Amino acid sequence: MSTTTNPSSNSTVIAESPNVAVSIFYQAAGQAYSLSMQNASSNQQNVNSLAPSIIANALAMLNK
C-alpha cells in the first residue's frame, strides 16, 4: 500500500487559490450590487405609488 502524495496536485491547488478567491469576491460584489439596485427600484416604485396621496394631503392642508 502506497501512501505517497502527489506534490504537483498540492501546488496546483495553491496556485489556483488566488483566482478562486477573486472570483468569489466578484460574485459577492455582483450580488450585493444587484440587490441594492433591486431595493432602489422597489423604493422608487413605492414612492411613485404614494405620490398621489401625499400631494392630495398637502393640497388639503393648504386649502384649510
C-alpha positions in Angstrom: 0.0 0.0 0.0 1.5 3.3 -1.1 0.8 6.5 1.0 2.8 8.9 -1.1 1.1 12.2 -2.1 1.3 14.0 -5.4 3.1 17.3 -4.8 2.0 18.7 -8.2 -1.6 18.4 -7.1 -1.0 20.4 -3.9 0.9 23.1 -5.8 -1.9 23.3 -8.3 -4.4 24.0 -5.5 -2.2 26.6 -4.0 -1.6 28.2 -7.4 -5.3 28.4 -8.2 -6.5 29.7 -4.8 -6.0 33.4 -5.6 -8.1 33.1 -8.7 -10.8 31.3 -6.8 -10.8 33.9 -4.1 -11.1 36.8 -6.6 -13.9 35.0 -8.4 -15.8 34.5 -5.1 -15.3 38.2 -4.3 -16.6 39.3 -7.7 -19.6 37.1 -7.3 -20.3 38.5 -3.8 -19.8 42.1 -5.1 -22.1 41.5 -8.1 -24.8 40.0 -5.8 -24.6 43.0 -3.4 -24.8 45.5 -6.3 -27.8 43.7 -7.9 -29.6 43.6 -4.5 -29.0 47.3 -4.0 -30.4 48.0 -7.5 -33.4 45.9 -6.7 -34.0 47.8 -3.5 -33.7 51.1 -5.3 -36.2 50.1 -7.9 -38.6 48.8 -5.3 -38.3 52.0 -3.2 -38.9 54.2 -6.3 -42.0 52.2 -7.1 -43.3 52.6 -3.6 -42.7 56.3 -3.7 -44.4 56.6 -7.0 -47.5 54.8 -5.7 -47.6 57.1 -2.6 -47.1 60.3 -4.5 -50.8 61.0 -5.4 -51.9 60.6 -1.8 -49.1 62.8 -0.5 -50.0 65.5 -3.0 -53.7 65.2 -2.1 -52.9 65.6 1.6 -50.6 68.6 1.0 -53.3 70.3 -1.1 -55.8 69.6 1.6 -53.6 71.1 4.2 -53.0 74.2 2.0 -56.7 74.7 1.5 -57.6 74.7 5.2 
